[in-house]
Protein backbone atom coordinates (compact mmCIF):
# COMPACT_ATOMS: atom_id res chain seq x y z
CA UNK A 1 0.00 0.00 0.00
CA UNK A 2 1.36 3.38 -1.01
CA UNK A 3 1.77 5.72 1.96
CA UNK A 4 1.11 8.62 -0.39
CA UNK A 5 -2.26 7.44 -1.70
CA UNK A 6 -3.28 4.86 0.91
CA UNK A 7 -4.07 2.25 -1.73
CA UNK A 8 -2.43 -0.31 -3.97
CA UNK A 9 -0.86 0.92 -7.20
CA UNK A 10 -3.36 -1.02 -9.35
CA UNK A 11 -6.27 0.58 -7.46
CA UNK A 12 -4.77 4.01 -8.00
CA UNK A 13 -4.34 3.43 -11.75
CA UNK A 14 -7.87 2.05 -12.05
CA UNK A 15 -9.22 5.24 -10.47
CA UNK A 16 -7.68 7.47 -13.15
CA UNK A 17 -9.34 8.64 -16.36
CA UNK A 18 -6.14 8.86 -18.42
CA UNK A 19 -2.44 8.05 -18.16
CA UNK A 20 -0.18 10.72 -19.66
CA UNK A 21 3.38 9.67 -20.55
CA UNK A 22 4.67 11.83 -23.46
CA UNK A 23 8.27 10.75 -22.91
CA UNK A 24 11.10 12.12 -24.98
CA UNK A 25 12.83 8.74 -24.80
CA UNK A 26 12.05 5.43 -23.17
CA UNK A 27 13.24 2.04 -24.43
CA UNK A 28 9.83 0.42 -23.93
CA UNK A 29 7.50 2.18 -21.52
CA UNK A 30 5.60 0.00 -19.09
CA UNK A 31 3.45 2.72 -17.53
CA UNK A 32 1.15 3.23 -20.54
CA UNK A 33 0.93 -0.54 -20.88
CA UNK A 34 -0.07 -0.82 -17.22
CA UNK A 35 -2.84 1.69 -17.89
CA UNK A 36 -4.09 -0.28 -20.90
CA UNK A 37 -4.12 -3.52 -18.92
CA UNK A 38 -6.36 -1.76 -16.37
CA UNK A 39 -8.66 -0.33 -19.04
CA UNK A 40 -7.29 3.19 -18.71
CA UNK A 41 -6.62 5.12 -21.93
CA UNK A 42 -3.05 6.37 -22.20
CA UNK A 43 -0.88 8.90 -23.99
CA UNK A 44 2.61 7.87 -25.04
CA UNK A 45 5.05 9.15 -27.64
CA UNK A 46 6.52 7.65 -30.77
CA UNK A 47 9.96 8.08 -29.18
CA UNK A 48 9.19 5.32 -26.69
CA UNK A 49 9.44 1.69 -27.71
CA UNK A 50 5.84 1.06 -26.71
CA UNK A 51 4.52 4.03 -28.71
CA UNK A 52 6.54 3.00 -31.74
CA UNK A 53 5.23 -0.58 -31.45
CA UNK A 54 1.64 0.67 -31.14
CA UNK A 55 1.99 2.77 -34.29
CA UNK A 56 3.43 -0.14 -36.23
CA UNK A 57 0.88 -2.74 -35.10
CA UNK A 58 -2.44 -0.89 -34.66
CA UNK A 59 -4.37 0.80 -37.46
CA UNK A 60 -6.16 3.44 -35.37
CA UNK A 61 -4.75 3.31 -31.82
CA UNK A 62 -6.95 6.20 -30.61
CA UNK A 63 -10.05 4.01 -31.00
CA UNK A 64 -8.47 1.57 -28.56
CA UNK A 65 -7.57 4.24 -26.03
CA UNK A 66 -3.97 4.80 -27.07
CA UNK A 67 -2.86 8.22 -28.26
CA UNK A 68 0.65 8.25 -29.69
CA UNK A 69 2.06 11.76 -29.64
CA UNK A 70 4.31 12.47 -32.62
CA UNK A 71 7.61 13.76 -31.21
CA UNK A 72 9.98 12.65 -33.97
CA UNK A 73 11.70 15.62 -35.59
CA UNK A 74 9.26 18.03 -33.94
CA UNK A 75 9.89 20.91 -31.60
CA UNK A 76 8.86 20.82 -27.98
CA UNK A 77 6.29 23.54 -28.72
CA UNK A 78 4.69 21.55 -31.56
CA UNK A 79 4.45 18.42 -29.43
CA UNK A 80 3.11 20.36 -26.45
CA UNK A 81 0.46 22.00 -28.65
CA UNK A 82 -0.64 18.58 -30.01
CA UNK A 83 -0.80 17.16 -26.50
CA UNK A 84 -2.84 20.13 -25.26
CA UNK A 85 -5.33 19.69 -28.13
CA UNK A 86 -5.70 16.00 -27.36
CA UNK A 87 -6.18 16.64 -23.63
CA UNK A 88 -8.83 19.28 -24.35
CA UNK A 89 -10.69 16.89 -26.66
CA UNK A 90 -10.44 14.14 -24.06
CA UNK A 91 -11.74 16.45 -21.31
CA UNK A 92 -14.81 17.17 -23.45
CA UNK A 93 -15.81 13.48 -23.50
CA UNK A 94 -19.03 12.77 -21.70
CA UNK A 95 -19.39 10.01 -19.14
CA UNK A 96 -20.74 7.52 -21.69
CA UNK A 97 -17.85 8.22 -24.10
CA UNK A 98 -15.30 7.71 -21.32
CA UNK A 99 -16.90 4.40 -20.31
CA UNK A 100 -16.99 3.18 -23.92
CA UNK A 101 -13.35 4.17 -24.38
CA UNK A 102 -12.37 2.35 -21.17
CA UNK A 103 -14.10 -0.78 -22.45
CA UNK A 104 -12.31 -0.58 -25.81
CA UNK A 105 -9.00 0.05 -24.03
CA UNK A 106 -9.46 -2.98 -21.79
CA UNK A 107 -10.40 -5.07 -24.84
CA UNK A 108 -7.09 -4.05 -26.47
CA UNK A 109 -5.00 -5.31 -23.54
CA UNK A 110 -4.60 -8.86 -24.94
CA UNK A 111 -2.76 -7.36 -27.93
CA UNK A 112 0.13 -6.73 -25.54
CA UNK A 113 0.12 -10.09 -23.76
CA UNK A 114 3.52 -11.70 -23.18
CA UNK A 115 2.52 -14.60 -25.42
CA UNK A 116 2.45 -12.11 -28.31
CA UNK A 117 5.39 -9.93 -27.26
CA UNK A 118 7.89 -12.64 -26.32
CA UNK A 119 8.82 -13.26 -29.95
CA UNK A 120 10.16 -9.70 -30.21
CA UNK A 121 12.29 -10.17 -27.10
CA UNK A 122 13.61 -13.44 -28.48
CA UNK A 123 14.50 -11.75 -31.80
CA UNK A 124 16.32 -8.95 -29.97
CA UNK A 125 18.19 -11.48 -27.84
CA UNK A 126 19.25 -13.45 -30.91
CA UNK A 127 20.44 -10.29 -32.66
CA UNK A 128 22.40 -9.23 -29.58
CA UNK A 129 24.26 -12.54 -29.57
CA UNK A 130 25.47 -12.08 -33.15
Protein Blocks (a to p, Z undefined) as FASTA:
>chain_A
ZZklopafklmmmmpmbdcdfbfbdfkopmlmmmmmnopacdddfkbfklmmmmmmpmbl
mlnopacddfehpafklmmmmmmmmmmmmmmpcfklmmmmmmmmmmmmmmmgfklmmmmm
mmmmmmmmZZ
